[in-house]
Amino acid sequence: MTGALSDIRVVSFAQLAQGPFATQIMGDLGADIVKIEPPGGEWMRSAPERDEDAQIGLNTIWGDENLSFLAVNRNKRSIELNLKDDRHKEVAYDLVASADVLIENFRPGVMDRLGFDYDDLVDQNPKLVYCSSSGYGTSGPYTDRPAQDILLQALSGVMNITGHADDPPTPVGTTVIDTYTAMQIVVSVLAALYERERTGEGKQIEVDMMSSAVHLLSQEVTVTANDGEPARRSRVPGMGHVYLQAPYGVYKTNDGHLALSLSPVAEVAEALEIEELESITSLEEAYERKDELKRRIEVAFSEQTTDYWLERLLERDVWCAPVQDLSVIPDDPQVQTNGMIQTLERSNLPDLDVVSLPFRINGETPPARSQPPQVGEHTDDILVELGYPAGYLDDC
């Protein structure tokens, strides 16, 4: 399949998770992603391995590189450049001049100090779409603060609506703000490229994690801003969304857990044979009594297995799902059917299973065309494309 973005070159100064995830999505869609890396490669390539007795996690070395780096850097080419060296910087300028898109996620001011601010580049490449992603934006009281996913979960309010009322603020179990911000990078860049087709001019785009986090909470922030009442977590563990009524939440069975979504209390009560709850038909009552109802329903669930209840609920079209461990996800039959796991064969390194894009175009999933590059693997190829001889930077 020819990628939708196969005629687009993206020069990426991005590191860590957010920017690389965004550029990987564009690479999956066919764009030529040229990843500029400092001498020795970006830090995330070799972030420290976890203790050998710990479970495998994102900081595990696979082959000779960090799995979290490998997870977000396929379908890219790597060029190794020292941006403090004039000859290397000359190559970087030529590379940007050949690009459609530049993406960077340094703190505000870093690109300016390096000589790659938007104003430094737009004259030589007026069609350039220049996207900067930062923690808080380029102005305001938080601009110089450090930004990392857990910090933005704290600032935005995500932690205070996760978990239950007697717990401390609870972070989400993945880097949800980084990932959501990455999607804003992709959306805004694609919009700018589409407009460029009409105007012939590039754009300067600013994305930031704080704004993305607030946008992620559009429903909750809108309700609070207009109603004035802050969202309050339930005092019963596993209750779920702060604004939704029972039986929405997670329930313990006698061998695992089951999640229920927006189903009438009476229908769930009938399936569980809880006669005293079958008369509850109003959403208002289900919301006001949600803690009490959660406790009562969980007593019934604890008497049988997850599979037993799943069969009873699904045959009555009650919205439910088993709570699965991450270890079973790659082999889940729906995940397999949807082609969400692809295996990349790597010479002299272990094969790498990666997660595909979550959509299909004309029935096909955009392929993982190439493995994550070794640091500087494509330096000579890119130099030749720019008109330099291979090995031009070898003696720098």
Secondary structure, DSSP 8 states (H G I E B T S, - for coil): ---TTTT-EEEE---TTHHHHHHHHHHHTT-EEEEEE-TT--GGGG-----TTS---TT-EETTEEHHHHTT--S-EEEE--TTSHHHHHHHHHHHHT-SEEEE-S-TTHHHHHT--HHHHTTT-TT-EEEEEESS-SSSTTTTS---HHHHHHHHTSGGGSS-TTS-----SS-HHHHHHHHHHHHHHHHHHHHHHHHS---EEEEEHHHHHHHHTHHHHHHHHHH-------SSTT---TT--TT-EEEE-SSSEEEE-S--HHHHHHHHT-GGGTT---HHHHHHTHHHHHHHHHHHHTTS-HHHHHHHHHHTT--EEE---GGGGGG-HHHHHTT-EEEE--TTS--EEEE--S--BTTB-----S----TTTTHHHHHHHTT--TTTTTT-
